[in-house]
Amino acid sequence: MLPNINLVSVRAVARDANHNAFTDLVRFGDSLYLTFRTCPDGHGIAPTSSIRVLRSANGSDWEEVHRFSVENRDTRDPHFLVFNDTLFVYSGTWDATPDGIVRREMNEHVGYCVRSGDGVDWSDPVELASTRGHYIWRAAAYGGKAYLCGRRKSGFVSLPSKRSEWAIQESAMLASDDGVEFETVGLFQDSYGDETAFVFADNGEVVALVRCRNPDQPAYICRSAPPFEEWERVQIDRNIGGPMLNRWGNFLLAGGRRSMTDDDPSTVLYWLEEERLEEALVLPSGGDCSYPGFVEIDAQHALVGYYSSHEGSGDPPAPASVYVAEIELEA
């Protein structure tokens, strides 16, 4: 039987005139870390965007410990990875020169990372050269390797319309020994590939929750085992925006944006049960929202970071705020 989840509290961590979005949350050492993109020019591609990293000892009080941007690039979708005793922050970046904004060409996309051994002193942004042409997303680690989701166009071709390119977008699993130089180890989607979250079991088997690039089609659950060259795929009953997938005790907790109608987007937590998502909790949210991150506090309590524009003005560029919610399993 799946447990019930209760909302204990929720607080805004970043609420200002900027668009604050695309969150992740992690524990590193004795502290909690929260990352997100902030931009005064809204959700869209802009060279004014930057990535903020906040730290907290208790999940309530947060301070900024790092902020970075990349010249002439739009930094977005930051994700954490604890790997080799180092905290990495990975960010996908669009070409944000005037011509790049007009083109918005995925083949010009490239990943960057910053890293820290103590959460205080951080490296400069480093280009992940092997990710050019890939829209990198969530990271995970297993067996001495770092793994990234990389979305790319098959053959790196360009088609006349963005919608026609959706069908040729692949989702690749990228692997690295050092967290910087990556190579493709397998494709888990050969069409409509998009944002993906990985969870590894102790034996190396991996479960992936894969958003479908076509918003009218449901998401996928994909499964594989080392060396991750062959994948099983099952399409579920709904799509999910900005998917999260984490293990909480004996269960898999998923999260992301639900949009039952165009007027009802919200950030929702689900239990992943076999090949279906069972709704567990709707977080206070609406409008432009989702991209949750998760940290387990103990067997009964956890924190979820996410963003939402439900308390924003709705005027362009629509502000969005970052929230941290405390949740608990019902006794």
N, C-alpha and C positions, 0 to 999 in steps of 0.2 A: 504494500500500500504506500502510495506517495504521500510524504508529509505536507502539511499546510505551511505556508510562509506568511508571517505577519510583518507589517511595516512598523518599526519602532520609532524612527525619526527620520527626518530629511532636512538638510540645510544647504543653502546656496554657498558655494565656495568661491565662485567667480561670477559676479553680477555687475556689469557696467555697460557702457554703450557699445562695447565690442561684440562681435560674434565669437563666442567661446564654445568650442565644440570638439567632437572626436576624441573621446576620453579613454584613458586606461588607468589601471590601479594595480599596485604590486607591493609586496613586502620585500625589503632588502635590509639585511641585518636586523637592527632593533627598530627600524622606522618603516612607516608607510609612505609610499610615493604615488602621486597623482600627476598625470600629464594630460595636456590638451592643447589644441591649436587656438590661438586668439588672433583676431583680425578686425581692424576698424572699418574695413570695407566689405564686411559681410561674408556669406557662405562661399561665394564664388572665388575663382582663381585671382590672386592678388599678390604682388611682391611685398606688400606690407604685412603679410602674415608672419607669425613666429610661433614657436613651440615653447610652452611654459612647463616647468617641472616644479612641483610643490612637495614638501615633506611634512610629515606629522608624526608625533609620538603616540597620539591617542585617537586619531581619526576625526577629531573635532577641530583642533587648532592647526592651521596650515600656514607655512611660510614658503616663499619662492626661494629655491636653491639654484636654479639655472633657467636660462632662457636663450634660445638660439634661433637664428634664421639663416637663410642661404641667399646670397645676392642674386637677384634676377630669377629667383625660383619662388613658387608658392609651396610652403611647407604645410603638410596636413597629415591627418590620420596617424598620429604618433602612437607607438606601442612599445611596451616594456619587454625586456627579456633579462632574466638573471642567468648568467652563463659564465663559467670559469671564474667564479667569485667576482664578477663584474656586472654592473648594472648598465645595460644598453637601452637607449631610446632610438627606435627606428622610425623614420619618417619618409613617406613618399613625397616627391616634389614634382610639380608641373613647371614647364617653361613659362615664366611670367614676364618675359620681355613683351613689348607691345605686339610683335608679330606672333609670339607664342600664345598669347591670350586669344588672338583671333583663330589660330589653328587648333589649339587644344589637342595636340597630337600625342597619343599614348606612346608612340615610338620615341618621343623626346622625354618621356618620363624616366626618372632615375631615383633610386633610393639613397638616403643618407643615414648616418648614425652618429650619435655622440655616446660617450661611455665614461663611467666613473668607477673607481675601486672603493670609494667610501661614501658616495652620495653627496659630497661637498665639492671636490675638485673635478672638473669635467674637461674632456677633450674638446677640441674644435670639431665642427662637423666634418665627417669623412665620407666621401662619395663611395658608394658600393658599386664600383664600375661594372661588375658582372650583372647588375640589375637594370642596366639601361634598356628601355623598351618595356620594362615591367612596372606595373602598379603594385608595389609591395604593400603587404598588410600585416596581420597578426603574426607573432613569432612564438616559437615553443622550442624546448630543448629536450633531447633524449640521447643517451648513449654517447656522450661526449661530442655531440653535434648540435648546432643551432639550425632551426628550420624556419623558413618564411613562406607565406603564401605569396605567389607572384602571378598577377593577371597580365596577360599579353595577347597580342593578336597573332593568330596562326600565320607563320611565315613573315611576321612583321609587315604585312601589306597594309595599304590604305584603300578604303572604299569611299564612294561618294557621299554616303550619309552615315551618321553615327549609329542610327538604329540598325542599318544593315551590317555594321561591324560587330554588333552584339553577338550574332550567331557564330562569328569566328574567334571570339575571345576565349582563350584557354585559361585554365587555372593550373599552375605548376607548383609543385613542392620543390623549394630551393633549399639546399643544405650547405653548411659551412663548418669547417674545423675551428675557425678563429672568430666567427661572428661578423666578419667583414667581407671576405671573398666567398661568394656563393656559386653553386652550380645546380642545374636542374637534375633531380633524381627521378621524377615521374610526373605525369599529368593525371590529375584526378577529375578534371572536366575538360572536354574538348570542344564545348560549345556553351555559350552564355555564362562563361566563368566570371566570378565576382568575389567579393569579400568572403573570407573563410577563417574559421577558428578551428584549431587543432587541440586534441587532448590525447596524450599517450598513456597507455597502460604500462605496468611494470615489465611485461614481456615484449614491449615495443609495438604492439598493435596500436593503431591510431584511428580515432574517430574524427571526422571533419564535418562541420556544419557549414554548408555552402549556400550563400545567397545567390539567387538566379539573377543574371543581369537584366533579363526581361521581367519587368515588375508584374506582368500578368501571368507569370508562371511560378509554380511553387519552388521552394528551396530543395536542396538535396542533402541526404546523409551519405557520406562516403567513408569507406573503411578499407584499411590496408595493413600489411605487416611488412617488416624489413625484407628486402631493400626498397619498398615503396614504389615498385615499378608497375604493379597490378592493383587495381582498385575495384571494389564493389560499390555500386551506386543505387540508391533508392530515392525516388522523388516523394516528398511528403505532401501534406495537405495545404500548406501555406508558404508564402515567401516571408523572409525576415530581413530587415535592414540592419546593417552594422552588427552582425551576429557575434555573440560571446558564447563560449563553452568552457565550463570549468567543472572539476570534480569537487563535490561537497559531501564528505562522508562516503556512503555507498551509492550516491546518486550523481547523475550528470545534470548540472544546472545550465540552462541556456538563457539567452536574453537578446533583445533587439527590438527594432521598431515594428509594431503591428499597425497595419492600415486596412481595417475592414472596409472602409469607404474612404473616399478622398477627403472627407471632413472629419475623420476619426483616427488620426495617427497617434500613437502612444508608445511608451517604452514598457515592455512587458518581460517578466521573468517566466520561464517555463521549465518543467522537468522534461528531459529527453528520455522517453520510455520506448525502448526498441526503436521503431522507425516513426515515432510520432512525437509531437510537442504537446505537452499537457500544461495548459495555462495555470500559473501558480500565483502571480501577483502583478497588478498593474501599478506602476510607479507614477507619482504625480508628474504629469508630462503632457505634451501636446505640440502640435505644429512640427517644426524642425526639431527632431529629437532622436535619442537612442545612443548607440555606440557605447554600451556599458562595459565597465571593468569590474573585477570581483576580487576580494580578499577575504579568506576565511579567518575569523577571529578565534573561534573555538568550534566545538561540535554543534553548537546551537546558534551561534551568532556570526554575522558576516557584514561586510560593507560593500556597497555597490556605488561606483561612480558613473555618472551619465550626464548628458546635456539635454536641454530642452528650451524651447522658446515660448512655453505656455504663459510665462509671466513677462514676456517682452511686449513691445508695442505693436509688432507685426508690420511696422513700416520699414521699407527697404533703406539701408541694409538692416534686415531684421536682427535685433540683438538676440542672443541666446546665452543662457547661463549654465554653469557647471554645478552639479549637485552631488552630494554624498549622502546616501541613504543607509541607515542601519536596519538590517532585517534579522529576523529570528525564526527558527523552526518552532512550530506550535508544539507544546509539551503534550 
